[in-house]
Amino acid sequence: MGVQKTKLDTCEVVSFGLTKEQHDIAVELVEYHPFWAEHTLEEVDPEMANVWIADAFSEGNDEYAHFLQKAIADGVDLYTLKDGLQSLGEVAIYFN
């Protein structure tokens, strides 16, 4: 469950920590904005992302830390895919 990417007409959806099914749900939320009662994309505060980066490095999860660092450095929209209150993983949206 590392990095997954899907190119759309207007953007590329890049996720980390999601199953294939969860990644597909995130892509549908970005592409079609459907109402999914149980799934939402919640915007990530860049300051919180920096805390996650430090935690990831200290826990030896360098791939996750680098994913977050790249999203912040590139200035893209960063979200957490949630199922109700449970955080599933992060989603970065790179607009064309």
Residue pairs with C-beta under 8 A, 6 or more apart in sequence:
1 16
1 17
1 18
1 19
1 89
2 16
2 17
2 63
3 14
3 15
3 16
3 63
3 67
4 14
4 15
4 16
4 18
4 20
4 23
5 12
5 13
5 14
5 15
6 12
6 13
6 23
6 24
6 27
8 27
8 30
8 31
9 96
10 95
10 96
11 30
11 93
11 94
11 95
11 96
12 93
12 94
12 96
13 23
13 26
13 27
13 30
13 31
13 91
13 92
13 93
13 94
14 67
14 71
14 91
14 92
14 93
14 94
15 22
15 23
15 26
15 81
15 89
15 90
15 91
15 92
16 63
16 64
16 67
16 68
16 89
16 90
17 64
17 88
17 89
17 90
18 26
18 81
18 88
18 89
18 91
22 81
22 88
22 89
25 36
25 39
25 81
26 41
26 79
26 81
26 91
28 34
28 36
29 36
29 39
29 40
29 41
29 81
30 41
30 91
30 93
38 83
38 84
39 81
39 82
39 83
40 81
40 82
41 79
41 80
41 81
41 82
41 91
42 79
42 80
42 82
43 77
43 78
43 79
44 78
44 79
44 80
44 90
46 72
46 78
49 68
49 71
49 72
49 78
50 72
52 64
52 65
52 68
53 65
53 68
53 69
53 72
56 62
56 64
56 65
56 68
57 65
67 90
67 92
68 78
68 90
70 92
71 78
71 90
71 92
72 78
74 92
74 94
76 92
76 93
76 94
76 95
77 92
77 93
77 95
78 90
78 91
78 92
78 93
79 90
79 91
79 92
79 93
80 87
80 88
80 89
80 90
80 91
81 87
81 88
81 89
81 90
81 91
82 88
